[in-house]
C-alpha cells in the first residue's frame, strides 16, 4: 500500500495528523507492507519571514483578520488538541518563516528512505523547540542527526534539479486534485481523507482502500 500525505511543516494539524496516522498503523498492525510518501504543500508560499519577535499569535491575527484575543484562543484550542496526541506545542517560541527549504529537505530525505524521520524532526523543531526551519544551519543540523550529510545546502537541496522536480510535481498534483488544505491523505490512489480527522477515520480509510472489492 502507498500512503501519500500532502502537508506543510507550518501546519499544526499536519503534525497531529501524522501522529494519528502513526497510531492507526500501529493499531492495525498490517500484515502487508506500506510506503509513506510525503508530498509538499505550502499554506503561504509567498511568505516572507516577519520581523524578529513577531509571534505566531500576531501573525495569524494579521493573516486571517482576527483580533489578537481570537488568535490566542485558536492557538489554545490547537495546543489542547495536540496535547491529546502527546505533542506539547509551544506557540510562544514558534518562529514564523517560509517552509520552502524545509519541504525540499523532506524530499531529499525521502529519496534516501528517511522522509518520515526528517518530517517528524522538522515538525518538532518548529512547533516544540522554537527553531527557525528556514535557516540553512538548522536544516543541515537536522539532516546530520539523521545521517544525511549536506555540505552546501543551496547546491545540494535548494537548487538540486531532482529535488526541485519532485517538489513541483507535488504541487502540480495538489492542484490537479483540487486540494484546498492539509493534511491530505491518499491511499493507493483509491481513497482520500482530508484533515486530521482522528485515528479511527484513518484506520477505516486504510481498511477500505485495502479491501479487494474497493
Backbone as CSV, one residue per row, in Angstrom:
resi,resn,N_x,N_y,N_z,CA_x,CA_y,CA_z,C_x,C_y,C_z
1,UNK,0.842,-1.199,0.000,0.000,0.000,0.000,0.874,1.245,0.000
2,UNK,0.449,2.238,-0.760,1.136,3.522,-0.761,0.243,4.565,-0.100
3,UNK,0.798,5.260,0.879,0.077,6.315,1.573,0.772,7.630,1.257
4,UNK,0.086,8.485,0.502,0.631,9.788,0.159,0.041,10.828,1.101
5,UNK,0.900,11.725,1.592,0.444,12.741,2.533,0.952,14.100,2.092
6,UNK,0.021,14.967,1.718,0.379,16.357,1.435,0.325,17.116,2.762
7,UNK,1.381,17.856,3.052,1.404,18.595,4.315,2.417,19.723,4.254
8,UNK,2.317,20.611,5.231,3.257,21.718,5.358,3.837,21.690,6.767
9,UNK,5.120,21.969,6.888,5.770,21.993,8.202,5.084,23.001,9.127
10,UNK,4.559,24.090,8.570,3.945,25.144,9.379,2.493,24.857,9.744
11,UNK,1.983,23.703,9.351,0.588,23.354,9.628,0.494,22.538,10.918
12,UNK,-0.068,23.103,11.990,-0.137,22.364,13.255,-0.999,21.112,13.173
13,UNK,-2.010,21.134,12.312,-2.867,19.951,12.172,-2.147,18.832,11.412
14,UNK,-1.143,19.193,10.624,-0.381,18.179,9.887,0.447,17.308,10.834
15,UNK,1.020,17.940,11.856,1.786,17.175,12.854,0.835,16.267,13.624
16,UNK,-0.323,16.793,13.987,-1.326,15.980,14.682,-1.774,14.838,13.772
17,UNK,-2.003,15.141,12.485,-2.407,14.103,11.537,-1.363,13.019,11.394
18,UNK,-0.093,13.410,11.423,0.982,12.411,11.355,0.926,11.498,12.571
19,UNK,0.707,12.083,13.736,0.629,11.257,14.945,-0.582,10.335,14.890
20,UNK,-1.700,10.831,14.370,-2.890,9.988,14.236,-2.627,8.821,13.287
21,UNK,-1.893,9.079,12.206,-1.562,8.004,11.272,-0.638,6.986,11.935
22,UNK,0.340,7.465,12.699,1.232,6.553,13.425,0.419,5.617,14.315
23,UNK,-0.550,6.186,15.021,-1.380,5.389,15.926,-2.251,4.402,15.154
24,UNK,-2.806,4.851,14.035,-3.663,3.987,13.224,-2.886,2.798,12.689
25,UNK,-1.702,3.054,12.161,-0.887,1.975,11.599,-0.429,1.003,12.685
26,UNK,-0.108,1.536,13.859,0.317,0.671,14.962,-0.823,-0.235,15.415
27,UNK,-2.037,0.322,15.476,-3.181,-0.474,15.932,-3.613,-1.495,14.878
28,UNK,-3.519,-1.130,13.610,-3.915,-2.061,12.551,-2.935,-3.226,12.436
29,UNK,-1.646,-2.926,12.730,-0.615,-3.966,12.640,-0.740,-4.737,11.325
30,UNK,-0.661,-4.024,10.230,-0.892,-4.580,8.900,0.037,-5.744,8.590
31,UNK,-0.524,-6.750,7.917,0.290,-7.893,7.510,0.802,-7.707,6.078
32,UNK,0.749,-6.483,5.601,1.281,-6.154,4.287,2.167,-4.921,4.422
33,UNK,3.090,-4.755,3.510,3.995,-3.616,3.595,3.289,-2.347,3.105
34,UNK,3.798,-1.216,3.549,3.245,0.055,3.098,4.384,1.070,2.980
35,UNK,4.203,1.989,2.074,5.171,3.071,1.878,4.470,4.395,2.124
36,UNK,5.113,5.262,2.902,4.585,6.599,3.131,5.353,7.571,2.256
37,UNK,4.619,8.287,1.427,5.225,9.273,0.525,4.801,10.659,0.991
38,UNK,5.781,11.434,1.466,5.484,12.798,1.915,5.495,13.737,0.731
39,UNK,4.372,14.410,0.515,4.258,15.341,-0.598,4.146,16.772,-0.068
40,UNK,4.675,17.686,-0.831,4.804,19.075,-0.383,3.562,19.916,-0.660
41,UNK,3.294,20.812,0.276,2.216,21.781,0.125,2.558,22.972,1.014
42,UNK,2.470,24.169,0.470,2.747,25.358,1.274,1.481,26.172,1.489
43,UNK,1.163,26.399,2.738,-0.003,27.197,3.075,0.191,28.649,2.640
44,UNK,1.427,29.113,2.702,1.717,30.511,2.341,3.042,30.548,1.580
45,UNK,3.039,30.144,0.304,4.291,30.038,-0.452,5.026,31.363,-0.634
46,UNK,4.316,32.465,-0.576,4.951,33.774,-0.773,5.348,34.446,0.536
47,UNK,5.249,33.687,1.609,5.529,34.270,2.919,6.979,34.723,3.039
48,UNK,7.142,35.905,3.567,8.459,36.404,3.946,8.542,36.340,5.468
49,UNK,9.683,35.883,5.968,9.822,35.783,7.414,9.544,37.148,8.032
50,UNK,8.559,37.224,8.939,8.204,38.521,9.534,9.314,39.056,10.429
51,UNK,9.219,40.309,10.848,10.247,40.890,11.716,10.489,40.040,12.955
52,UNK,11.733,40.002,13.381,12.087,39.212,14.563,11.219,39.621,15.742
53,UNK,10.730,38.626,16.453,9.880,38.897,17.603,8.405,38.801,17.318
54,UNK,8.027,38.682,16.027,6.617,38.517,15.677,6.133,37.155,16.160
55,UNK,5.098,37.124,16.950,4.613,35.857,17.496,3.660,35.163,16.523
56,UNK,3.467,33.861,16.760,2.508,33.096,15.961,1.114,33.696,16.113
57,UNK,0.819,34.198,17.304,-0.498,34.797,17.560,-0.700,36.048,16.699
58,UNK,0.319,36.888,16.653,0.241,38.125,15.876,0.165,37.833,14.380
59,UNK,0.950,36.836,13.947,0.972,36.504,12.518,-0.404,36.016,12.052
60,UNK,-1.007,35.097,12.816,-2.313,34.568,12.423,-3.378,35.664,12.462
61,UNK,-3.310,36.511,13.473,-4.289,37.589,13.587,-4.233,38.496,12.355
62,UNK,-3.020,38.823,11.921,-2.878,39.700,10.757,-3.299,38.992,9.478
63,UNK,-2.914,37.713,9.339,-3.203,36.984,8.094,-4.681,36.681,7.938
64,UNK,-5.359,36.383,9.035,-6.763,35.975,8.976,-7.731,37.103,9.326
65,UNK,-7.197,38.233,9.755,-8.075,39.324,10.138,-8.727,39.100,11.490
66,UNK,-8.072,38.307,12.342,-8.585,38.050,13.688,-8.117,39.157,14.627
67,UNK,-8.783,39.239,15.762,-8.230,40.028,16.857,-7.135,39.185,17.499
68,UNK,-6.259,39.822,18.258,-5.201,39.069,18.933,-5.802,38.048,19.894
69,UNK,-6.866,38.426,20.570,-7.517,37.510,21.509,-8.086,36.292,20.780
70,UNK,-8.699,36.510,19.631,-9.229,35.388,18.850,-8.109,34.464,18.400
71,UNK,-7.000,35.035,18.005,-5.853,34.240,17.569,-5.310,33.408,18.724
72,UNK,-5.197,34.020,19.897,-4.700,33.287,21.071,-5.632,32.127,21.402
73,UNK,-6.927,32.371,21.343,-7.898,31.309,21.639,-7.798,30.166,20.626
74,UNK,-7.607,30.515,19.342,-7.469,29.490,18.301,-6.230,28.639,18.558
75,UNK,-5.138,29.281,18.943,-3.905,28.540,19.222,-4.043,27.668,20.471
76,UNK,-4.774,28.159,21.457,-5.001,27.358,22.669,-5.787,26.102,22.345
77,UNK,-6.759,26.217,21.449,-7.543,25.047,21.016,-6.642,24.015,20.343
78,UNK,-5.780,24.486,19.443,-4.861,23.569,18.746,-3.879,22.945,19.736
79,UNK,-3.422,23.729,20.698,-2.481,23.217,21.705,-3.107,22.084,22.503
80,UNK,-4.377,22.241,22.874,-5.068,21.180,23.613,-5.234,19.937,22.745
81,UNK,-5.575,20.138,21.495,-5.738,19.014,20.571,-4.417,18.267,20.403
82,UNK,-3.326,19.011,20.275,-2.010,18.393,20.134,-1.649,17.612,21.392
83,UNK,-1.941,18.194,22.561,-1.614,17.538,23.825,-2.322,16.197,23.963
84,UNK,-3.526,16.107,23.400,-4.265,14.839,23.424,-3.526,13.751,22.646
85,UNK,-2.586,14.161,21.792,-1.810,13.207,20.998,-0.342,13.153,21.436
86,UNK,-0.089,13.646,22.651,1.258,13.583,23.204,2.218,14.609,22.641
87,UNK,1.683,15.647,22.008,2.520,16.694,21.417,2.344,17.978,22.228
88,UNK,3.439,18.559,22.649,3.373,19.727,23.522,3.827,20.971,22.755
89,UNK,2.888,21.529,22.013,3.171,22.706,21.196,3.567,23.882,22.090
90,UNK,4.498,24.674,21.575,4.951,25.847,22.310,4.873,27.056,21.379
91,UNK,3.673,27.571,21.196,3.484,28.673,20.252,4.178,29.957,20.699
92,UNK,4.516,30.053,21.984,5.264,31.224,22.444,6.666,31.262,21.832
93,UNK,7.171,30.083,21.423,8.531,30.007,20.880,8.564,29.849,19.362
94,UNK,7.431,29.528,18.751,7.415,29.262,17.312,7.936,30.463,16.528
95,UNK,8.848,30.187,15.588,9.391,31.223,14.715,8.704,31.112,13.361
96,UNK,7.918,32.107,13.025,7.210,32.103,11.759,8.201,32.283,10.611
97,UNK,8.093,31.440,9.595,9.053,31.514,8.494,8.515,30.774,7.272
98,UNK,9.141,31.007,6.134,8.799,30.290,4.912,9.313,28.858,5.022
99,UNK,8.497,27.891,4.602,8.855,26.476,4.780,9.384,25.817,3.506
100,UNK,9.652,26.606,2.480,10.107,26.052,1.201,11.346,25.167,1.364
101,UNK,12.361,25.674,2.042,13.608,24.919,2.210,13.386,23.644,3.020
102,UNK,12.560,23.747,4.067,12.298,22.579,4.906,11.594,21.478,4.121
103,UNK,10.658,21.874,3.270,9.942,20.887,2.454,10.879,20.236,1.439
104,UNK,11.817,21.011,0.902,12.802,20.436,-0.017,13.696,19.440,0.707
105,UNK,14.025,19.728,1.961,14.830,18.781,2.739,14.083,17.464,2.925
106,UNK,12.776,17.543,3.150,11.980,16.309,3.277,12.043,15.502,1.986
107,UNK,11.945,16.183,0.840,12.036,15.479,-0.444,13.394,14.794,-0.583
108,UNK,14.453,15.495,-0.201,15.803,14.926,-0.250,15.903,13.701,0.661
109,UNK,15.374,13.836,1.866,15.420,12.736,2.828,14.617,11.536,2.344
110,UNK,13.488,11.815,1.710,12.640,10.731,1.219,13.358,9.882,0.182
111,UNK,14.158,10.529,-0.665,14.921,9.785,-1.668,15.950,8.860,-1.020
112,UNK,16.282,9.163,0.231,17.249,8.349,0.968,16.565,7.410,1.958
113,UNK,15.237,7.333,1.876,14.489,6.436,2.746,14.304,6.949,4.162
114,UNK,14.437,8.270,4.358,14.356,8.836,5.700,13.339,9.977,5.779
115,UNK,12.356,9.945,4.901,11.386,11.030,4.842,10.592,11.213,6.116
116,UNK,10.074,10.125,6.676,9.233,10.233,7.876,10.027,10.721,9.081
117,UNK,11.269,10.240,9.207,12.097,10.660,10.337,12.411,12.150,10.276
118,UNK,12.761,12.628,9.101,13.098,14.054,8.957,11.846,14.915,9.085
119,UNK,10.727,14.444,8.556,9.470,15.190,8.691,9.131,15.371,10.169
120,UNK,9.224,14.300,10.939,8.959,14.359,12.378,9.894,15.361,13.052
121,UNK,11.174,15.314,12.690,12.163,16.205,13.303,11.871,17.671,12.992
122,UNK,11.428,17.942,11.777,11.108,19.314,11.389,9.860,19.829,12.109
123,UNK,8.859,18.984,12.224,7.666,19.370,12.979,8.043,19.721,14.419
124,UNK,8.831,18.847,15.025,9.253,19.067,16.420,10.064,20.349,16.538
125,UNK,10.983,20.559,15.607,11.811,21.765,15.632,10.949,23.015,15.584
126,UNK,9.938,22.998,14.711,9.103,24.186,14.507,8.130,24.425,15.652
127,UNK,7.365,23.400,16.016,6.269,23.601,16.959,6.645,23.444,18.426
128,UNK,7.733,22.746,18.706,8.078,22.463,20.103,9.366,23.152,20.532
129,UNK,10.385,23.094,19.661,11.701,23.601,20.056,11.956,25.059,19.681
130,UNK,11.082,25.660,18.886,11.258,27.055,18.516,12.456,27.310,17.630
131,UNK,12.705,26.394,16.697,13.830,26.522,15.773,13.345,27.105,14.451
132,UNK,14.138,27.972,13.876,13.801,28.574,12.582,14.116,27.576,11.474
133,UNK,13.082,26.971,10.881,13.294,25.936,9.869,13.475,26.525,8.470
134,UNK,13.792,27.803,8.427,14.170,28.436,7.168,15.673,28.748,7.143
135,UNK,16.381,28.385,8.204,17.813,28.656,8.290,18.614,27.438,7.850
136,UNK,19.559,27.645,6.954,20.367,26.548,6.429,21.062,25.758,7.535
137,UNK,21.628,26.469,8.504,22.382,25.799,9.569,21.489,24.849,10.362
138,UNK,20.265,25.294,10.667,19.328,24.455,11.418,18.911,23.237,10.599
139,UNK,18.674,23.446,9.322,18.253,22.345,8.453,19.394,21.340,8.252
140,UNK,20.604,21.828,8.091,21.762,20.938,7.956,21.962,20.115,9.224
141,UNK,21.740,20.745,10.378,21.879,20.041,11.649,20.856,18.912,11.770
142,UNK,19.615,19.192,11.376,18.569,18.164,11.417,18.919,17.032,10.455
143,UNK,19.415,17.381,9.271,19.821,16.358,8.301,20.930,15.484,8.871
144,UNK,21.910,16.104,9.485,23.044,15.352,10.032,22.628,14.432,11.168
145,UNK,21.624,14.850,11.941,21.105,13.999,13.022,20.547,12.693,12.457
146,UNK,20.175,12.714,11.183,19.615,11.521,10.533,20.575,10.966,9.474
147,UNK,21.857,11.263,9.690,22.949,10.726,8.857,22.812,11.109,7.389
148,UNK,22.350,12.335,7.170,22.308,12.905,5.822,23.315,14.043,5.807
149,UNK,24.409,13.849,5.129,25.467,14.840,5.110,25.247,15.847,3.979
150,UNK,25.176,17.112,4.341,24.978,18.181,3.360,26.057,19.239,3.590
151,UNK,26.864,19.447,2.582,27.929,20.453,2.694,27.430,21.834,2.297
152,UNK,26.767,21.893,1.154,26.259,23.159,0.624,24.753,23.019,0.443
153,UNK,23.983,23.618,1.358,22.537,23.409,1.349,21.891,23.916,0.067
154,UNK,22.329,25.063,-0.410,21.757,25.611,-1.640,22.002,24.690,-2.826
155,UNK,23.234,24.234,-2.963,23.596,23.404,-4.122,22.985,22.015,-4.043
156,UNK,22.973,21.428,-2.860,22.574,20.023,-2.712,21.094,19.823,-2.428
157,UNK,20.413,20.882,-2.038,18.981,20.753,-1.723,18.154,21.794,-2.482
158,UNK,18.375,23.057,-2.199,17.529,24.123,-2.750,17.566,24.172,-4.275
159,UNK,18.750,23.977,-4.842,18.888,24.067,-6.305,19.137,22.719,-6.970
160,UNK,18.924,21.640,-6.230,19.102,20.305,-6.804,17.952,20.000,-7.761
161,UNK,18.261,19.681,-8.999,17.227,19.533,-10.028,16.235,18.420,-9.717
162,UNK,16.714,17.301,-9.211,15.824,16.166,-8.926,14.878,16.505,-7.771
163,UNK,15.424,17.136,-6.737,14.606,17.522,-5.581,13.541,18.543,-5.985
164,UNK,13.952,19.533,-6.772,13.019,20.556,-7.234,11.925,19.977,-8.124
165,UNK,12.302,19.021,-8.976,11.326,18.404,-9.872,10.246,17.673,-9.069
166,UNK,10.650,16.963,-8.024,9.684,16.243,-7.200,8.796,17.216,-6.421
167,UNK,9.394,18.295,-5.943,8.632,19.319,-5.222,7.542,19.909,-6.123
168,UNK,7.932,20.259,-7.346,6.983,20.848,-8.294,5.906,19.842,-8.693
169,UNK,6.279,18.577,-8.775,5.295,17.535,-9.092,4.241,17.444,-7.997
170,UNK,4.681,17.544,-6.740,3.742,17.514,-5.616,2.719,18.644,-5.721
171,UNK,3.201,19.838,-6.009,2.319,20.995,-6.105,1.357,20.861,-7.282
172,UNK,1.862,20.316,-8.383,1.012,20.124,-9.565,-0.088,19.106,-9.282
173,UNK,0.262,18.035,-8.582,-0.729,17.016,-8.234,-1.782,17.590,-7.299
174,UNK,-1.345,18.420,-6.360,-2.286,19.042,-5.426,-3.284,19.912,-6.182
175,UNK,-2.779,20.646,-7.146,-3.657,21.499,-7.956,-4.605,20.657,-8.796
176,UNK,-4.077,19.564,-9.342,-4.895,18.676,-10.178,-6.027,18.045,-9.371
177,UNK,-5.722,17.677,-8.147,-6.723,17.073,-7.265,-7.744,18.109,-6.802
178,UNK,-7.323,19.365,-6.793,-8.192,20.422,-6.300,-8.097,20.583,-4.800
179,UNK,-6.926,20.302,-4.268,-6.721,20.347,-2.838,-6.844,21.769,-2.304
180,UNK,-7.496,21.895,-1.155,-7.695,23.207,-0.557,-6.974,23.353,0.777
181,UNK,-6.592,22.249,1.372,-5.923,22.331,2.669,-5.250,21.027,3.038
182,UNK,-4.495,21.066,4.100,-3.733,19.917,4.555,-3.941,19.715,6.059
183,UNK,-3.675,18.477,6.560,-3.118,17.322,5.848,-4.136,16.696,4.899
184,UNK,-3.609,16.066,3.872,-4.448,15.413,2.884,-3.823,14.049,2.593
185,UNK,-4.564,12.989,2.934,-4.067,11.616,2.797,-4.690,10.945,1.576
186,UNK,-3.879,10.234,0.819,-4.378,9.459,-0.315,-3.855,8.037,-0.177
187,UNK,-4.766,7.071,-0.258,-4.419,5.674,-0.046,-4.504,4.899,-1.360
188,UNK,-3.353,4.486,-1.856,-3.271,3.701,-3.104,-4.000,4.359,-4.276
189,UNK,-4.084,5.655,-4.262,-4.787,6.417,-5.307,-6.243,5.952,-5.475
190,UNK,-6.803,5.363,-4.397,-8.185,4.899,-4.430,-9.105,5.785,-3.595
191,UNK,-8.570,6.261,-2.477,-9.405,6.910,-1.483,-8.617,8.036,-0.825
192,UNK,-9.282,9.146,-0.551,-8.616,10.292,0.064,-9.325,10.688,1.351
193,UNK,-8.553,11.267,2.261,-9.087,11.750,3.533,-8.442,13.105,3.816
194,UNK,-9.263,14.105,4.056,-8.752,15.456,4.272,-8.859,15.841,5.737
195,UNK,-7.791,16.424,6.266,-7.795,16.914,7.639,-7.337,15.881,8.653
196,UNK,-7.123,16.362,9.875,-6.714,15.485,10.978,-7.978,14.972,11.664
197,UNK,-8.613,13.974,11.038,-9.925,13.513,11.491,-9.873,12.468,12.600
198,UNK,-8.672,11.998,12.917,-8.554,11.051,14.019,-8.091,9.677,13.587
199,UNK,-7.614,8.931,14.563,-7.083,7.588,14.330,-8.122,6.671,13.699
200,UNK,-9.342,6.724,14.216,-10.376,5.803,13.735,-10.715,6.060,12.268
201,UNK,-10.801,7.333,11.885,-11.097,7.663,10.490,-9.992,7.159,9.566
202,UNK,-8.757,7.288,9.997,-7.629,6.809,9.198,-7.624,5.289,9.107
203,UNK,-7.917,4.625,10.205,-7.987,3.158,10.188,-9.059,2.686,9.211
204,UNK,-10.217,3.347,9.256,-11.301,2.981,8.356,-10.925,3.187,6.899
205,UNK,-10.236,4.297,6.619,-9.834,4.595,5.240,-8.814,3.577,4.739
206,UNK,-7.873,3.215,5.599,-6.853,2.233,5.214,-7.490,0.877,4.938
207,UNK,-8.365,0.453,5.824,-9.020,-0.853,5.653,-9.880,-0.869,4.392
208,UNK,-10.562,0.242,4.113,-11.408,0.310,2.926,-10.549,0.267,1.667
209,UNK,-9.434,1.007,1.670,-8.569,1.042,0.496,-7.924,-0.316,0.222
210,UNK,-7.715,-1.077,1.299,-7.102,-2.401,1.166,-8.095,-3.475,0.757
211,UNK,-9.361,-3.170,0.852,-10.381,-4.174,0.529,-10.309,-4.544,-0.956
212,UNK,-10.318,-5.821,-1.281,-10.216,-6.239,-2.682,-11.417,-5.824,-3.532
213,UNK,-12.519,-5.460,-2.866,-13.721,-5.097,-3.641,-13.840,-3.592,-3.827
214,UNK,-12.894,-2.842,-3.244,-12.997,-1.388,-3.356,-12.344,-0.916,-4.659
